């Protein structure tokens, strides 16, 4: 029940230390104590709340999706929001999607959509959005941002308006949210104007989204670096 004090014991040496261990245990309604601690039955123990909004950033194959899923693995229900959709004839993409699906708990539901604002507005179980970079690709497709004339003729304004709408929904949401995004601004400068435009817009989106999150992580070589929270 809600007043039960759950103590985790026999933790191995691979668990993260300090605040991160406390956060993960708290998500499962548990805590750990030092060896030799005397436990008083019935004493109220305060545990840290799970951050309501978390952004997980990282490069390709950095482990960001696995880390994001780990943030919510203790919840019995999660709505997994896949923004990539399906790509007919792309066997590599189908294989990636299959690996993600097999990794998720059976109790999680999946929806494939880039229409994130209604989901953030509704009440419901935690959301895991994977990922913002594909959401941005869809948003830029909608305004034909890849064409210089379309971009300067109204596409830029339309994209910024859609981004502001998403960020406002993140700010106002009452749901627990974990979102994944790529960090693409540290590599080779794209050779095309459209590639540089995408890189710049993703950097802006990540920064605005992170401003609304209590917890921000950067994944590097499978290691989670805490930037906030």
Secondary structure, 3 states (H helix, E strand, C coil): CCCCCEECCCCCCCCCCHHHHHHHHHHCCEECCCCCCCCCCCCCCCCCCCCCEEEEEECCCCCHHHHHHHHCCCCCCEEEEECCCCCCCCHHHHHHHHHHHHHCCCCCEEEECCCHHHHHHCCCCEEEEECHHHHHHHHHHHCCCCCHHHHHHHHHHHHHHHHHHHHHHHHHCCCCEEEEEECCCCCCCCCCHHHHHHHHHHHHHHHHHHHCCCEEEEEECCEEEEEEC
